[in-house]
Amino acid sequence: MCADLIAQDRANHLYRYYGRGDGTFSARARIATGWGASYDVVVGAGDITGDGKADLVARDTAGVLYRLPGNGAGAFGARVKISSGWKGHKGIF
């Protein structure tokens, strides 16, 4: 299994880059538009739901953490609030 990359551009489009296993990535593929304008941190958290699919954790500018469940096809389901009070932290790893 190769590590993939998720990136958000300044227009709030979300892109997926598949890892090739040799330190390079595929061309980007847009997986969402108008995504996450209020998020200031997004982390690939691995499989935190236990369903075998990679998930994301995102923090909004108010400090609320959300889990975005991966669907196994390169996109993510509806966000689920998992915590609050994270505004004062610089990063989430």
JOZISUL-V536050 format. One record per residue. N is the residue number from 0. RES is the residue in three letters. PSI is psi in radians with two decimals (NA if undefined). OMEGA is omega in whole degrees, -180 to 180 (* if undefined). Layout:
n-><N | N>
res-><RES | RES>
psi-><PSI | PSI>
omega-><OMEGA | OMEGA>
This chain:
n-><0 | 1 | 2 | 3 | 4 | 5 | 6 | 7 | 8 | 9 | 10 | 11 | 12 | 13 | 14 | 15 | 16 | 17 | 18 | 19 | 20 | 21 | 22 | 23 | 24 | 25 | 26 | 27 | 28 | 29 | 30 | 31 | 32 | 33 | 34 | 35 | 36 | 37 | 38 | 39 | 40 | 41 | 42 | 43 | 44 | 45 | 46 | 47 | 48 | 49 | 50 | 51 | 52 | 53 | 54 | 55 | 56 | 57 | 58 | 59 | 60 | 61 | 62 | 63 | 64 | 65 | 66 | 67 | 68 | 69 | 70 | 71 | 72 | 73 | 74 | 75 | 76 | 77 | 78 | 79 | 80 | 81 | 82 | 83 | 84 | 85 | 86 | 87 | 88 | 89 | 90 | 91 | 92>
res-><MET | CYS | ALA | ASP | LEU | ILE | ALA | GLN | ASP | ARG | ALA | ASN | HIS | LEU | TYR | ARG | TYR | TYR | GLY | ARG | GLY | ASP | GLY | THR | PHE | SER | ALA | ARG | ALA | ARG | ILE | ALA | THR | GLY | TRP | GLY | ALA | SER | TYR | ASP | VAL | VAL | VAL | GLY | ALA | GLY | ASP | ILE | THR | GLY | ASP | GLY | LYS | ALA | ASP | LEU | VAL | ALA | ARG | ASP | THR | ALA | GLY | VAL | LEU | TYR | ARG | LEU | PRO | GLY | ASN | GLY | ALA | GLY | ALA | PHE | GLY | ALA | ARG | VAL | LYS | ILE | SER | SER | GLY | TRP | LYS | GLY | HIS | LYS | GLY | ILE | PHE>
psi-><2.37 | 2.58 | 2.36 | 3.02 | 2.41 | 2.34 | 2.57 | 2.27 | 3.12 | -0.33 | 0.13 | 0.61 | 2.47 | 2.31 | 2.62 | 2.37 | 2.07 | 2.32 | 2.43 | -0.14 | -0.06 | 0.32 | 0.03 | 2.97 | 2.74 | 3.01 | 2.66 | 2.61 | 2.17 | 2.26 | -0.16 | 2.59 | 2.69 | 0.60 | 2.24 | 0.59 | -0.48 | -0.10 | 2.37 | -0.13 | 2.34 | 2.28 | 2.33 | 1.88 | 0.02 | -2.79 | 1.61 | -0.14 | -0.22 | 0.28 | 0.09 | 0.12 | 2.46 | 2.39 | 2.92 | 2.69 | 2.28 | 2.52 | 2.31 | 3.02 | -0.23 | -0.08 | 0.25 | 2.31 | 2.44 | 2.58 | 2.30 | 1.85 | 2.28 | 2.57 | 0.02 | -0.06 | 0.32 | 0.17 | 3.12 | 2.58 | -3.03 | 2.51 | 2.65 | 2.18 | 2.26 | -0.30 | 2.95 | 3.03 | 0.33 | 0.21 | -0.62 | -0.14 | 2.39 | -0.65 | 2.91 | 2.17 | NA>
omega-><180 | 177 | 178 | -178 | 173 | 180 | 178 | 178 | -176 | 177 | 179 | 170 | 180 | -178 | 175 | 173 | 178 | 174 | -179 | 180 | 179 | -179 | 178 | -178 | 176 | 172 | -178 | 176 | -179 | 179 | 177 | 175 | -179 | -170 | 165 | 179 | -179 | 180 | 174 | 175 | 174 | -176 | 170 | -171 | -175 | -178 | -180 | 179 | 179 | -179 | 179 | -179 | -178 | -178 | 174 | 168 | -179 | 176 | 176 | -175 | 175 | 179 | 179 | 177 | 178 | 170 | 176 | -174 | 175 | 180 | 179 | 180 | 177 | 178 | -174 | 179 | -179 | -179 | 179 | 179 | -180 | 179 | 174 | 179 | -177 | -176 | -176 | -178 | 180 | -176 | 177 | -175 | *>
